[in-house]
Amino acid sequence: MRVVVAMKRRTKQRMTAIHVSIPVRLLEDFDETLSFSQSRSAAISNLIKKELHQGNTQGISDATTRQLMAALSSREDIEPWFSRVLLEILTKGS
């Protein structure tokens, strides 16, 4: 009979246990995204890190039409005529 012992990885980072309340269905949906070998704690930690790195930056869905037009007009890969049209619209609206 062969016995396999799983060894926990040692980390130099201090960890702490927390308690949060979330809807049951949200947790079930989240758990379905994880494979058997993935750690729920590690996945949640990564999501928190990602959120912290993004800071208060807005996503595309949060931007106003004017903000999107301004961003498009300053891109290098846009056609010059389209950039001029966007800038004309933006300057008329201010």
Order of alpha helices (4+ residues) and beta strands (2+ residues): alpha-alpha-alpha-alpha
